[in-house]
Amino acid sequence: MSSYLNGTSLLTGIQAGMSNSYAILSNLYKDGVTQQNLISAMGNTNLLMSTGGAGATFASYLSQNFGTIDKNADGVIGSNEIQTIMGQISAQGLTRQQIMQLGSMSGISADMQGTILDHFTEIDTNHDGKVSAGEIQAYNLTSKMEQRKVDDENTMIKNTSIFYGDEDKEFSSSLLSYKWLQDDNK
């Protein structure tokens, strides 16, 4: 893993994207963010262009999860309900599906999102089906430490090869010849 995975940036980015997209959607539809308005938003080319697709992606997420997000069942997703879902994501982490649906809003590269998705089960150390910022940070640290161990082992192998003499390089002596020189001087 060559890039640093920043769980806090992922969550913060998704929350900022959700907040911005919600503001756009709520301003776009005067009767509020309803199921019908979300369906309309997913096909709105102006929304797609103005948000780089994030607004339509968010609208799709809201539409698919409408029943669970609309806690008071009034048919409109209010700003307090968006705040609730953002708080839940912050406290509990993201599911694989949420990362796939909302990851583009985070500002994290597609490669980073791919790495998180590829290693999701390794990152999810408590096996709750969600990855938190802390779990992502811990995975990043563990991965970096493992890579450092491999690098150190490779350096030791390389240095051992040079120390004992490498057939591909010209050295005047090796550890064995050094030992023989000491024995000869006795």
NORZIUR-V161285 format. One record per run of one state. SS is the DSSP state (alpha for helix, beta for strand, coil for the rest). FROM is the first residue (numbers start at 1). LEN is the number of residues. Records with the same first field share a line. If there is no record, write none. Layout:
SS: FROM-LEN ; FROM-LEN
//
This chain:
coil: 1-6 ; 29-4 ; 43-2 ; 52-2 ; 65-1 ; 70-6 ; 78-1 ; 93-1 ; 106-4 ; 119-1 ; 124-6 ; 132-1 ; 165-10 ; 185-2
alpha: 7-22 ; 35-8 ; 45-7 ; 54-11 ; 66-4 ; 79-14 ; 96-10 ; 110-9 ; 120-4 ; 133-32 ; 175-10
beta: 33-2 ; 76-2 ; 94-2 ; 130-2
//
